[in-house]
Amino acid sequence: PLTLIDLPAELIMIIVRTDEESVKVMRLISRSWNDAVLSHLRDRRYQPALERVFITAANDSDYEDIDEWEVES
């Protein structure tokens, strides 16, 4: 009988990609599942795109000890 532990790595990766919400649980199935999930999480192609970026302007009051900073040249 075929079990989750016996699945080939390629099939595990397909399952991981289709159900990313369950990766924490998938890692517990076996070492091969854990390796597949970690590989998937490290691959930047599967990282979510940024939806928003917030940029704010700093002013002098944001830096209390600005006079003590050393500038290397």
All heavy atoms as a GROMACS GRO file, in nm:
protein
  601
    1PRO      N    1   0.083  -0.120   0.000
    1PRO     CA    2   0.000   0.000   0.000
    1PRO      C    3   0.088   0.127   0.000
    1PRO      O    4   0.190   0.131   0.065
    1PRO     CB    5  -0.080  -0.009   0.129
    1PRO     CG    6  -0.005  -0.101   0.217
    1PRO     CD    7   0.072  -0.193   0.128
    2LEU      N    8   0.043   0.226  -0.069
    2LEU     CA    9   0.113   0.353  -0.078
    2LEU      C   10   0.068   0.443   0.038
    2LEU      O   11  -0.051   0.460   0.061
    2LEU     CB   12   0.082   0.419  -0.212
    2LEU     CG   13   0.163   0.542  -0.249
    2LEU    CD1   14   0.312   0.507  -0.257
    2LEU    CD2   15   0.116   0.597  -0.381
    3THR      N   16   0.165   0.497   0.111
    3THR     CA   17   0.135   0.588   0.222
    3THR      C   18   0.193   0.726   0.192
    3THR      O   19   0.273   0.741   0.098
    3THR     CB   20   0.193   0.536   0.354
    3THR    OG1   21   0.334   0.536   0.345
    3THR    CG2   22   0.142   0.396   0.386
    4LEU      N   23   0.158   0.823   0.271
    4LEU     CA   24   0.212   0.957   0.253
    4LEU      C   25   0.364   0.959   0.263
    4LEU      O   26   0.432   1.033   0.192
    4LEU     CB   27   0.153   1.053   0.358
    4LEU     CG   28   0.008   1.091   0.342
    4LEU    CD1   29  -0.037   1.177   0.459
    4LEU    CD2   30  -0.016   1.163   0.211
    5ILE      N   31   0.418   0.876   0.350
    5ILE     CA   32   0.563   0.872   0.371
    5ILE      C   33   0.634   0.819   0.246
    5ILE      O   34   0.746   0.858   0.216
    5ILE     CB   35   0.597   0.787   0.495
    5ILE    CG1   36   0.542   0.855   0.618
    5ILE    CG2   37   0.746   0.765   0.508
    5ILE    CD1   38   0.552   0.772   0.744
    6ASP      N   39   0.569   0.732   0.171
    6ASP     CA   40   0.630   0.668   0.055
    6ASP      C   41   0.618   0.747  -0.075
    6ASP      O   42   0.671   0.705  -0.177
    6ASP     CB   43   0.567   0.530   0.033
    6ASP     CG   44   0.588   0.439   0.152
    6ASP    OD1   45   0.695   0.446   0.216
    6ASP    OD2   46   0.496   0.360   0.182
    7LEU      N   47   0.550   0.859  -0.072
    7LEU     CA   48   0.530   0.935  -0.196
    7LEU      C   49   0.663   0.990  -0.248
    7LEU      O   50   0.749   1.031  -0.170
    7LEU     CB   51   0.434   1.052  -0.173
    7LEU     CG   52   0.289   1.016  -0.144
    7LEU    CD1   53   0.208   1.142  -0.116
    7LEU    CD2   54   0.228   0.938  -0.258
    8PRO      N   55   0.679   0.993  -0.379
    8PRO     CA   56   0.801   1.051  -0.437
    8PRO      C   57   0.808   1.201  -0.409
    8PRO      O   58   0.705   1.269  -0.394
    8PRO     CB   59   0.787   1.024  -0.586
    8PRO     CG   60   0.662   0.949  -0.607
    8PRO     CD   61   0.590   0.939  -0.479
    9ALA      N   62   0.930   1.254  -0.404
    9ALA     CA   63   0.952   1.395  -0.372
    9ALA      C   64   0.878   1.488  -0.468
    9ALA      O   65   0.826   1.592  -0.426
    9ALA     CB   66   1.101   1.426  -0.374
   10GLU      N   67   0.872   1.454  -0.594
   10GLU     CA   68   0.804   1.539  -0.692
   10GLU      C   69   0.655   1.552  -0.660
   10GLU      O   70   0.597   1.660  -0.671
   10GLU     CB   71   0.819   1.483  -0.835
   10GLU     CG   72   0.961   1.478  -0.884
   10GLU     CD   73   1.036   1.353  -0.837
   10GLU    OE1   74   0.971   1.255  -0.794
   10GLU    OE2   75   1.160   1.354  -0.841
   11LEU      N   76   0.595   1.444  -0.618
   11LEU     CA   77   0.454   1.447  -0.582
   11LEU      C   78   0.432   1.525  -0.452
   11LEU      O   79   0.334   1.600  -0.440
   11LEU     CB   80   0.400   1.304  -0.569
   11LEU     CG   81   0.249   1.288  -0.554
   11LEU    CD1   82   0.174   1.363  -0.663
   11LEU    CD2   83   0.211   1.142  -0.555
   12ILE      N   84   0.522   1.509  -0.358
   12ILE     CA   85   0.512   1.585  -0.233
   12ILE      C   86   0.518   1.734  -0.263
   12ILE      O   87   0.439   1.813  -0.208
   12ILE     CB   88   0.624   1.544  -0.134
   12ILE    CG1   89   0.605   1.399  -0.090
   12ILE    CG2   90   0.628   1.638  -0.015
   12ILE    CD1   91   0.720   1.344  -0.008
   13MET      N   92   0.609   1.775  -0.353
   13MET     CA   93   0.620   1.918  -0.386
   13MET      C   94   0.491   1.970  -0.450
   13MET      O   95   0.450   2.082  -0.422
   13MET     CB   96   0.738   1.941  -0.480
   13MET     CG   97   0.872   1.930  -0.412
   13MET     SD   98   0.892   2.047  -0.275
   13MET     CE   99   0.902   2.201  -0.362
   14ILE      N  100   0.427   1.890  -0.532
   14ILE     CA  101   0.300   1.932  -0.593
   14ILE      C  102   0.195   1.953  -0.485
   14ILE      O  103   0.121   2.052  -0.486
   14ILE     CB  104   0.253   1.828  -0.698
   14ILE    CG1  105   0.347   1.829  -0.818
   14ILE    CG2  106   0.109   1.856  -0.740
   14ILE    CD1  107   0.324   1.714  -0.914
   15ILE      N  108   0.188   1.864  -0.390
   15ILE     CA  109   0.092   1.875  -0.280
   15ILE      C  110   0.121   1.998  -0.195
   15ILE      O  111   0.030   2.074  -0.159
   15ILE     CB  112   0.091   1.747  -0.195
   15ILE    CG1  113   0.041   1.628  -0.277
   15ILE    CG2  114   0.007   1.766  -0.068
   15ILE    CD1  115   0.060   1.494  -0.213
   16VAL      N  116   0.248   2.021  -0.165
   16VAL     CA  117   0.287   2.137  -0.084
   16VAL      C  118   0.245   2.267  -0.154
   16VAL      O  119   0.191   2.358  -0.093
   16VAL     CB  120   0.438   2.135  -0.056
   16VAL    CG1  121   0.486   2.266   0.003
   16VAL    CG2  122   0.474   2.019   0.035
   17ARG      N  123   0.269   2.276  -0.284
   17ARG     CA  124   0.235   2.397  -0.359
   17ARG      C  125   0.085   2.423  -0.365
   17ARG      O  126   0.042   2.537  -0.372
   17ARG     CB  127   0.291   2.388  -0.501
   17ARG     CG  128   0.438   2.411  -0.507
   17ARG     CD  129   0.486   2.418  -0.652
   17ARG     NE  130   0.619   2.365  -0.656
   17ARG     CZ  131   0.660   2.265  -0.732
   17ARG    NH1  132   0.576   2.206  -0.815
   17ARG    NH2  133   0.785   2.224  -0.728
   18THR      N  134   0.007   2.316  -0.363
   18THR     CA  135  -0.138   2.335  -0.376
   18THR      C  136  -0.207   2.365  -0.243
   18THR      O  137  -0.321   2.412  -0.242
   18THR     CB  138  -0.205   2.211  -0.438
   18THR    OG1  139  -0.176   2.097  -0.359
   18THR    CG2  140  -0.157   2.190  -0.580
   19ASP      N  141  -0.141   2.340  -0.131
   19ASP     CA  142  -0.204   2.364  -0.001
   19ASP      C  143  -0.103   2.429   0.094
   19ASP      O  144  -0.061   2.371   0.193
   19ASP     CB  145  -0.256   2.234   0.059
   19ASP     CG  146  -0.341   2.257   0.183
   19ASP    OD1  147  -0.380   2.373   0.209
   19ASP    OD2  148  -0.367   2.160   0.255
   20GLU      N  149  -0.065   2.552   0.062
   20GLU     CA  150   0.037   2.622   0.141
   20GLU      C  151  -0.008   2.653   0.283
   20GLU      O  152   0.074   2.675   0.371
   20GLU     CB  153   0.080   2.748   0.070
   20GLU     CG  154   0.155   2.721  -0.058
   20GLU     CD  155   0.207   2.847  -0.123
   20GLU    OE1  156   0.179   2.957  -0.071
   20GLU    OE2  157   0.275   2.835  -0.225
   21GLU      N  158  -0.136   2.655   0.308
   21GLU     CA  159  -0.186   2.686   0.442
   21GLU      C  160  -0.157   2.574   0.541
   21GLU      O  161  -0.158   2.594   0.661
   21GLU     CB  162  -0.336   2.715   0.438
   21GLU     CG  163  -0.369   2.842   0.361
   21GLU     CD  164  -0.517   2.868   0.355
   21GLU    OE1  165  -0.594   2.795   0.421
   21GLU    OE2  166  -0.556   2.961   0.284
   22SER      N  167  -0.129   2.454   0.492
   22SER     CA  168  -0.108   2.338   0.579
   22SER      C  169   0.039   2.297   0.592
   22SER      O  170   0.067   2.188   0.640
   22SER     CB  171  -0.188   2.219   0.526
   22SER     OG  172  -0.324   2.251   0.519
   23VAL      N  173   0.131   2.383   0.551
   23VAL     CA  174   0.272   2.341   0.550
   23VAL      C  175   0.325   2.307   0.688
   23VAL      O  176   0.409   2.218   0.702
   23VAL     CB  177   0.363   2.444   0.480
   23VAL    CG1  178   0.336   2.452   0.333
   23VAL    CG2  179   0.354   2.580   0.546
   24LYS      N  180   0.276   2.372   0.792
   24LYS     CA  181   0.324   2.341   0.928
   24LYS      C  182   0.293   2.196   0.965
   24LYS      O  183   0.376   2.127   1.024
   24LYS     CB  184   0.264   2.436   1.030
   24LYS     CG  185   0.318   2.576   1.022
   24LYS     CD  186   0.256   2.664   1.128
   24LYS     CE  187   0.309   2.805   1.119
   24LYS     NZ  188   0.250   2.891   1.218
   25VAL      N  189   0.177   2.152   0.928
   25VAL     CA  190   0.138   2.014   0.957
   25VAL      C  191   0.210   1.916   0.865
   25VAL      O  192   0.252   1.809   0.908
   25VAL     CB  193  -0.016   1.999   0.945
   25VAL    CG1  194  -0.058   1.855   0.965
   25VAL    CG2  195  -0.087   2.090   1.042
   26MET      N  196   0.227   1.954   0.739
   26MET     CA  197   0.295   1.867   0.644
   26MET      C  198   0.438   1.836   0.687
   26MET      O  199   0.488   1.727   0.663
   26MET     CB  200   0.296   1.930   0.505
   26MET     CG  201   0.164   1.934   0.437
   26MET     SD  202   0.185   2.005   0.273
   26MET     CE  203   0.021   2.064   0.240
   27ARG      N  204   0.502   1.933   0.749
   27ARG     CA  205   0.640   1.911   0.794
   27ARG      C  206   0.651   1.798   0.895
   27ARG      O  207   0.757   1.738   0.910
   27ARG     CB  208   0.696   2.039   0.857
   27ARG     CG  209   0.716   2.150   0.758
   27ARG     CD  210   0.776   2.271   0.821
   27ARG     NE  211   0.910   2.237   0.871
   27ARG     CZ  212   0.981   2.316   0.949
   27ARG    NH1  213   0.933   2.431   0.988
   27ARG    NH2  214   1.101   2.279   0.990
   28LEU      N  215   0.543   1.768   0.963
   28LEU     CA  216   0.545   1.665   1.067
   28LEU      C  217   0.527   1.523   1.014
   28LEU      O  218   0.546   1.426   1.089
   28LEU     CB  219   0.436   1.695   1.170
   28LEU     CG  220   0.444   1.831   1.239
   28LEU    CD1  221   0.323   1.851   1.328
   28LEU    CD2  222   0.573   1.844   1.317
   29ILE      N  223   0.492   1.510   0.887
   29ILE     CA  224   0.464   1.376   0.832
   29ILE      C  225   0.589   1.290   0.832
   29ILE      O  226   0.588   1.176   0.879
   29ILE     CB  227   0.403   1.387   0.691
   29ILE    CG1  228   0.266   1.454   0.699
   29ILE    CG2  229   0.394   1.250   0.624
   29ILE    CD1  230   0.205   1.489   0.565
   30SER      N  231   0.698   1.342   0.778
   30SER     CA  232   0.823   1.266   0.773
   30SER      C  233   0.937   1.360   0.737
   30SER      O  234   0.915   1.476   0.703
   30SER     CB  235   0.815   1.153   0.670
   30SER     OG  236   0.816   1.206   0.539
   31ARG      N  237   1.057   1.308   0.740
   31ARG     CA  238   1.174   1.389   0.705
   31ARG      C  239   1.165   1.436   0.559
   31ARG      O  240   1.198   1.550   0.528
   31ARG     CB  241   1.302   1.309   0.727
   31ARG     CG  242   1.423   1.379   0.669
   31ARG     CD  243   1.551   1.315   0.710
   31ARG     NE  244   1.606   1.407   0.808
   31ARG     CZ  245   1.678   1.373   0.912
   31ARG    NH1  246   1.706   1.249   0.935
   31ARG    NH2  247   1.724   1.464   0.993
   32SER      N  248   1.120   1.349   0.469
   32SER     CA  249   1.111   1.389   0.328
   32SER      C  250   1.007   1.500   0.308
   32SER      O  251   1.027   1.591   0.227
   32SER     CB  252   1.081   1.270   0.239
   32SER     OG  253   0.960   1.208   0.275
   33TRP      N  254   0.898   1.494   0.381
   33TRP     CA  255   0.797   1.601   0.375
   33TRP      C  256   0.854   1.730   0.433
   33TRP      O  257   0.835   1.837   0.376
   33TRP     CB  258   0.670   1.560   0.451
   33TRP     CG  259   0.581   1.472   0.369
   33TRP    CD1  260   0.595   1.338   0.350
   33TRP    CD2  261   0.466   1.512   0.297
   33TRP    NE1  262   0.495   1.291   0.269
   33TRP    CE2  263   0.413   1.395   0.235
   33TRP    CE3  264   0.400   1.631   0.278
   33TRP    CZ2  265   0.299   1.397   0.155
   33TRP    CZ3  266   0.285   1.634   0.200
   33TRP    CH2  267   0.237   1.519   0.139
   34ASN      N  268   0.925   1.721   0.543
   34ASN     CA  269   0.986   1.838   0.603
   34ASN      C  270   1.084   1.902   0.505
   34ASN      O  271   1.084   2.024   0.486
   34ASN     CB  272   1.057   1.801   0.733
   34ASN     CG  273   1.115   1.922   0.802
   34ASN    OD1  274   1.048   2.021   0.823
   34ASN    ND2  275   1.243   1.913   0.834
   35ASP      N  276   1.168   1.821   0.441
   35ASP     CA  277   1.264   1.873   0.344
   35ASP      C  278   1.193   1.940   0.227
   35ASP      O  279   1.236   2.046   0.180
   35ASP     CB  280   1.353   1.760   0.291
   35ASP     CG  281   1.446   1.705   0.398
   35ASP    OD1  282   1.465   1.770   0.503
   35ASP    OD2  283   1.499   1.593   0.376
   36ALA      N  284   1.085   1.881   0.180
   36ALA     CA  285   1.011   1.939   0.068
   36ALA      C  286   0.948   2.073   0.105
   36ALA      O  287   0.954   2.169   0.029
   36ALA     CB  288   0.902   1.842   0.020
   37VAL      N  289   0.891   2.080   0.224
   37VAL     CA  290   0.829   2.206   0.269
   37VAL      C  291   0.935   2.314   0.285
   37VAL      O  292   0.917   2.427   0.239
   37VAL     CB  293   0.752   2.185   0.402
   37VAL    CG1  294   0.713   2.319   0.462
   37VAL    CG2  295   0.629   2.098   0.379
   38LEU      N  296   1.047   2.281   0.346
   38LEU     CA  297   1.153   2.381   0.364
   38LEU      C  298   1.208   2.427   0.231
   38LEU      O  299   1.235   2.546   0.211
   38LEU     CB  300   1.264   2.324   0.452
   38LEU     CG  301   1.226   2.300   0.598
   38LEU    CD1  302   1.342   2.239   0.674
   38LEU    CD2  303   1.178   2.428   0.664
   39SER      N  304   1.224   2.336   0.138
   39SER     CA  305   1.270   2.372   0.004
   39SER      C  306   1.170   2.467  -0.062
   39SER      O  307   1.208   2.566  -0.126
   39SER     CB  308   1.287   2.245  -0.079
   39SER     OG  309   1.319   2.278  -0.211
   40HIS      N  310   1.044   2.437  -0.048
   40HIS     CA  311   0.939   2.522  -0.105
   40HIS      C  312   0.941   2.661  -0.043
   40HIS      O  313   0.930   2.762  -0.114
   40HIS     CB  314   0.803   2.456  -0.082
   40HIS     CG  315   0.687   2.542  -0.123
   40HIS    ND1  316   0.653   2.562  -0.254
   40HIS    CD2  317   0.598   2.613  -0.049
   40HIS    CE1  318   0.548   2.642  -0.260
   40HIS    NE2  319   0.513   2.674  -0.137
   41LEU      N  320   0.957   2.669   0.088
   41LEU     CA  321   0.956   2.798   0.156
   41LEU      C  322   1.079   2.883   0.122
   41LEU      O  323   1.073   3.005   0.122
   41LEU     CB  324   0.948   2.778   0.308
   41LEU     CG  325   0.817   2.717   0.359
   41LEU    CD1  326   0.827   2.689   0.508
   41LEU    CD2  327   0.700   2.809   0.328
   42ARG      N  328   1.191   2.818   0.091
   42ARG     CA  329   1.312   2.891   0.054
   42ARG      C  330   1.308   2.942  -0.090
   42ARG      O  331   1.380   3.036  -0.125
   42ARG     CB  332   1.435   2.802   0.070
   42ARG     CG  333   1.482   2.788   0.211
   42ARG     CD  334   1.618   2.722   0.218
   42ARG     NE  335   1.612   2.585   0.170
   42ARG     CZ  336   1.598   2.478   0.248
   42ARG    NH1  337   1.588   2.493   0.378
   42ARG    NH2  338   1.594   2.357   0.197
   43ASP      N  339   1.228   2.883  -0.174
   43ASP     CA  340   1.222   2.920  -0.315
   43ASP      C  341   1.145   3.050  -0.331
   43ASP      O  342   1.025   3.057  -0.305
   43ASP     CB  343   1.154   2.808  -0.395
   43ASP     CG  344   1.172   2.824  -0.544
   43ASP    OD1  345   1.190   2.939  -0.590
   43ASP    OD2  346   1.170   2.721  -0.613
   44ARG      N  347   1.213   3.154  -0.376
   44ARG     CA  348   1.152   3.287  -0.387
   44ARG      C  349   1.036   3.292  -0.487
   44ARG      O  350   0.952   3.380  -0.482
   44ARG     CB  351   1.257   3.390  -0.425
   44ARG     CG  352   1.356   3.415  -0.315
   44ARG     CD  353   1.443   3.534  -0.349
   44ARG     NE  354   1.539   3.556  -0.245
   44ARG     CZ  355   1.520   3.635  -0.141
   44ARG    NH1  356   1.405   3.697  -0.128
   44ARG    NH2  357   1.613   3.652  -0.050
   45ARG      N  358   1.031   3.197  -0.580
   45ARG     CA  359   0.920   3.196  -0.676
   45ARG      C  360   0.786   3.177  -0.609
   45ARG      O  361   0.682   3.215  -0.662
   45ARG     CB  362   0.940   3.085  -0.779
   45ARG     CG  363   1.055   3.108  -0.874
   45ARG     CD  364   1.068   2.994  -0.968
   45ARG     NE  365   1.110   2.876  -0.890
   45ARG     CZ  366   1.128   2.755  -0.942
   45ARG    NH1  367   1.104   2.734  -1.068
   45ARG    NH2  368   1.168   2.656  -0.866
   46TYR      N  369   0.786   3.117  -0.491
   46TYR     CA  370   0.662   3.087  -0.422
   46TYR      C  371   0.633   3.183  -0.307
   46TYR      O  372   0.538   3.164  -0.233
   46TYR     CB  373   0.662   2.943  -0.372
   46TYR     CG  374   0.686   2.846  -0.484
   46TYR    CD1  375   0.804   2.772  -0.490
   46TYR    CD2  376   0.595   2.831  -0.586
   46TYR    CE1  377   0.827   2.684  -0.595
   46TYR    CE2  378   0.617   2.745  -0.692
   46TYR     CZ  379   0.734   2.672  -0.695
   46TYR     OH  380   0.758   2.586  -0.798
   47GLN      N  381   0.714   3.286  -0.292
   47GLN     CA  382   0.690   3.385  -0.188
   47GLN      C  383   0.579   3.480  -0.235
   47GLN      O  384   0.572   3.515  -0.352
   47GLN     CB  385   0.818   3.467  -0.160
   47GLN     CG  386   0.933   3.383  -0.110
   47GLN     CD  387   0.902   3.319   0.024
   47GLN    OE1  388   0.840   3.381   0.109
   47GLN    NE2  389   0.946   3.196   0.042
   48PRO      N  390   0.494   3.521  -0.144
   48PRO     CA  391   0.387   3.612  -0.185
   48PRO      C  392   0.443   3.748  -0.226
   48PRO      O  393   0.543   3.794  -0.172
   48PRO     CB  394   0.300   3.623  -0.059
   48PRO     CG  395   0.389   3.583   0.053
   48PRO     CD  396   0.490   3.488  -0.003
   49ALA      N  397   0.379   3.810  -0.320
   49ALA     CA  398   0.420   3.943  -0.364
   49ALA      C  399   0.381   4.046  -0.258
   49ALA      O  400   0.282   4.028  -0.186
   49ALA     CB  401   0.351   3.978  -0.496
   50LEU      N  402   0.459   4.151  -0.249
   50LEU     CA  403   0.425   4.259  -0.157
   50LEU      C  404   0.298   4.328  -0.205
   50LEU      O  405   0.285   4.358  -0.324
   50LEU     CB  406   0.539   4.362  -0.150
   50LEU     CG  407   0.667   4.316  -0.086
   50LEU    CD1  408   0.771   4.428  -0.094
   50LEU    CD2  409   0.645   4.278   0.059
   51GLU      N  410   0.208   4.350  -0.113
   51GLU     CA  411   0.086   4.422  -0.150
   51GLU      C  412   0.100   4.572  -0.126
   51GLU      O  413   0.047   4.652  -0.200
   51GLU     CB  414  -0.032   4.368  -0.069
   51GLU     CG  415  -0.068   4.226  -0.107
   51GLU     CD  416  -0.187   4.176  -0.028
   51GLU    OE1  417  -0.260   4.259   0.032
   51GLU    OE2  418  -0.207   4.054  -0.026
   52ARG      N  419   0.175   4.607  -0.022
   52ARG     CA  420   0.192   4.748   0.012
   52ARG      C  421   0.330   4.770   0.071
   52ARG      O  422   0.385   4.683   0.137
   52ARG     CB  423   0.091   4.792   0.118
   52ARG     CG  424  -0.048   4.790   0.074
   52ARG     CD  425  -0.137   4.844   0.183
   52ARG     NE  426  -0.273   4.804   0.152
   52ARG     CZ  427  -0.364   4.775   0.241
   52ARG    NH1  428  -0.338   4.783   0.367
   52ARG    NH2  429  -0.484   4.739   0.204
   53VAL      N  430   0.382   4.890   0.050
   53VAL     CA  431   0.506   4.933   0.113
   53VAL      C  432   0.481   5.072   0.169
   53VAL      O  433   0.430   5.159   0.099
   53VAL     CB  434   0.623   4.937   0.011
   53VAL    CG1  435   0.747   4.994   0.075
   53VAL    CG2  436   0.648   4.800  -0.047
   54PHE      N  437   0.513   5.091   0.295
   54PHE     CA  438   0.494   5.220   0.359
   54PHE      C  439   0.630   5.287   0.377
   54PHE      O  440   0.721   5.228   0.437
   54PHE     CB  441   0.426   5.206   0.496
   54PHE     CG  442   0.288   5.152   0.487
   54PHE    CD1  443   0.262   5.017   0.508
   54PHE    CD2  444   0.181   5.234   0.454
   54PHE    CE1  445   0.134   4.965   0.500
   54PHE    CE2  446   0.053   5.184   0.444
   54PHE     CZ  447   0.030   5.050   0.467
   55ILE      N  448   0.644   5.408   0.326
   55ILE     CA  449   0.767   5.485   0.340
   55ILE      C  450   0.731   5.616   0.407
   55ILE      O  451   0.638   5.685   0.364
   55ILE     CB  452   0.831   5.512   0.202
   55ILE    CG1  453   0.863   5.379   0.134
   55ILE    CG2  454   0.954   5.598   0.216
   55ILE    CD1  455   0.913   5.392  -0.007
   56THR      N  456   0.803   5.645   0.514
   56THR     CA  457   0.779   5.771   0.582
   56THR      C  458   0.906   5.854   0.583
   56THR      O  459   1.016   5.801   0.580
   56THR     CB  460   0.734   5.749   0.728
   56THR    OG1  461   0.837   5.678   0.797
   56THR    CG2  462   0.605   5.670   0.734
   57ALA      N  463   0.889   5.982   0.587
   57ALA     CA  464   1.004   6.072   0.592
   57ALA      C  465   1.047   6.088   0.737
   57ALA      O  466   0.965   6.105   0.826
   57ALA     CB  467   0.966   6.207   0.532
   58ALA      N  468   1.175   6.081   0.759
   58ALA     CA  469   1.229   6.100   0.894
   58ALA      C  470   1.263   6.247   0.915
   58ALA      O  471   1.296   6.319   0.821
   58ALA     CB  472   1.354   6.015   0.912
   59ASN      N  473   1.253   6.288   1.039
   59ASN     CA  474   1.298   6.424   1.070
   59ASN      C  475   1.399   6.415   1.184
   59ASN      O  476   1.422   6.309   1.241
   59ASN     CB  477   1.180   6.516   1.104
   59ASN     CG  478   1.096   6.462   1.219
   59ASN    OD1  479   1.149   6.414   1.317
   59ASN    ND2  480   0.965   6.471   1.205
   60ASP      N  481   1.462   6.525   1.219
   60ASP     CA  482   1.570   6.524   1.319
   60ASP      C  483   1.526   6.470   1.454
   60ASP      O  484   1.604   6.411   1.527
   60ASP     CB  485   1.627   6.665   1.337
   60ASP     CG  486   1.704   6.710   1.215
   60ASP    OD1  487   1.741   6.622   1.134
   60ASP    OD2  488   1.728   6.831   1.200
   61SER      N  489   1.400   6.487   1.490
   61SER     CA  490   1.354   6.439   1.620
   61SER      C  491   1.348   6.286   1.626
   61SER      O  492   1.343   6.228   1.733
   61SER     CB  493   1.217   6.498   1.654
   61SER     OG  494   1.121   6.452   1.562
   62ASP      N  495   1.353   6.220   1.510
   62ASP     CA  496   1.354   6.074   1.507
   62ASP      C  497   1.488   6.016   1.552
   62ASP      O  498   1.500   5.900   1.585
   62ASP     CB  499   1.322   6.021   1.368
   62ASP     CG  500   1.178   6.051   1.328
   62ASP    OD1  501   1.094   6.064   1.418
   62ASP    OD2  502   1.152   6.062   1.207
   63TYR      N  503   1.593   6.100   1.551
   63TYR     CA  504   1.727   6.056   1.584
   63TYR      C  505   1.782   6.141   1.698
   63TYR      O  506   1.835   6.249   1.677
   63TYR     CB  507   1.818   6.068   1.461
   63TYR     CG  508   1.765   5.994   1.342
   63TYR    CD1  509   1.700   6.061   1.239
   63TYR    CD2  510   1.776   5.857   1.334
   63TYR    CE1  511   1.648   5.992   1.130
   63TYR    CE2  512   1.726   5.786   1.226
   63TYR     CZ  513   1.662   5.855   1.124
   63TYR     OH  514   1.612   5.786   1.017
   64GLU      N  515   1.770   6.090   1.819
   64GLU     CA  516   1.809   6.167   1.937
   64GLU      C  517   1.959   6.197   1.942
   64GLU      O  518   2.000   6.305   1.977
   64GLU     CB  519   1.768   6.093   2.063
   64GLU     CG  520   1.617   6.078   2.075
   64GLU     CD  521   1.578   5.991   2.192
   64GLU    OE1  522   1.664   5.959   2.275
   64GLU    OE2  523   1.460   5.955   2.199
   65ASP      N  524   2.041   6.098   1.909
   65ASP     CA  525   2.186   6.114   1.923
   65ASP      C  526   2.254   6.129   1.787
   65ASP      O  527   2.363   6.078   1.764
   65ASP     CB  528   2.246   5.994   1.997
   65ASP     CG  529   2.188   5.979   2.137
   65ASP    OD1  530   2.159   6.083   2.198
   65ASP    OD2  531   2.171   5.865   2.182
   66ILE      N  532   2.195   6.204   1.698
   66ILE     CA  533   2.249   6.216   1.564
   66ILE      C  534   2.387   6.279   1.562
   66ILE      O  535   2.469   6.248   1.477
   66ILE     CB  536   2.150   6.292   1.472
   66ILE    CG1  537   2.183   6.265   1.326
   66ILE    CG2  538   2.150   6.440   1.502
   66ILE    CD1  539   2.074   6.304   1.230
   67ASP      N  540   2.416   6.367   1.660
   67ASP     CA  541   2.547   6.431   1.664
   67ASP      C  542   2.658   6.333   1.700
   67ASP      O  543   2.775   6.358   1.672
   67ASP     CB  544   2.547   6.547   1.765
   67ASP     CG  545   2.453   6.659   1.720
   67ASP    OD1  546   2.434   6.674   1.597
   67ASP    OD2  547   2.399   6.729   1.808
   68GLU      N  548   2.624   6.221   1.763
   68GLU     CA  549   2.724   6.124   1.805
   68GLU      C  550   2.755   6.021   1.697
   68GLU      O  551   2.843   5.939   1.714
   68GLU     CB  552   2.678   6.054   1.933
   68GLU     CG  553   2.662   6.150   2.049
   68GLU     CD  554   2.607   6.080   2.172
   68GLU    OE1  555   2.604   5.956   2.174
   68GLU    OE2  556   2.568   6.151   2.266
   69TRP      N  557   2.683   6.021   1.589
   69TRP     CA  558   2.706   5.925   1.483
   69TRP      C  559   2.839   5.954   1.417
   69TRP      O  560   2.878   6.068   1.396
   69TRP     CB  561   2.597   5.932   1.378
   69TRP     CG  562   2.464   5.879   1.423
   69TRP    CD1  563   2.430   5.839   1.547
   69TRP    CD2  564   2.348   5.864   1.342
   69TRP    NE1  565   2.299   5.799   1.550
   69TRP    CE2  566   2.246   5.812   1.425
   69TRP    CE3  567   2.320   5.888   1.211
   69TRP    CZ2  568   2.119   5.784   1.377
   69TRP    CZ3  569   2.194   5.861   1.163
   69TRP    CH2  570   2.094   5.809   1.247
   70GLU      N  571   2.908   5.848   1.384
   70GLU     CA  572   3.035   5.862   1.313
   70GLU      C  573   3.011   5.830   1.166
   70GLU      O  574   2.946   5.732   1.133
   70GLU     CB  575   3.139   5.767   1.369
   70GLU     CG  576   3.179   5.801   1.512
   70GLU     CD  577   3.283   5.705   1.564
   70GLU    OE1  578   3.351   5.638   1.482
   70GLU    OE2  579   3.299   5.697   1.686
   71VAL      N  580   3.066   5.914   1.082
   71VAL     CA  581   3.054   5.891   0.939
   71VAL      C  582   3.190   5.844   0.889
   71VAL      O  583   3.290   5.911   0.904
   71VAL     CB  584   3.011   6.020   0.866
   71VAL    CG1  585   3.005   5.995   0.716
   71VAL    CG2  586   2.879   6.070   0.919
   72GLU      N  587   3.189   5.724   0.828
   72GLU     CA  588   3.313   5.670   0.773
   72GLU      C  589   3.322   5.712   0.628
   72GLU      O  590   3.225   5.709   0.553
   72GLU     CB  591   3.314   5.519   0.784
   72GLU     CG  592   3.316   5.470   0.928
   72GLU     CD  593   3.318   5.319   0.935
   72GLU    OE1  594   3.350   5.254   0.832
   72GLU    OE2  595   3.288   5.267   1.043
   73SER      N  596   3.441   5.750   0.588
   73SER     CA  597   3.457   5.789   0.448
   73SER      C  598   3.558   5.702   0.379
   73SER      O  599   3.628   5.626   0.435
   73SER     CB  600   3.500   5.935   0.438
   73SER     OG  601   3.611   5.960   0.521
   0.00000   0.00000   0.00000
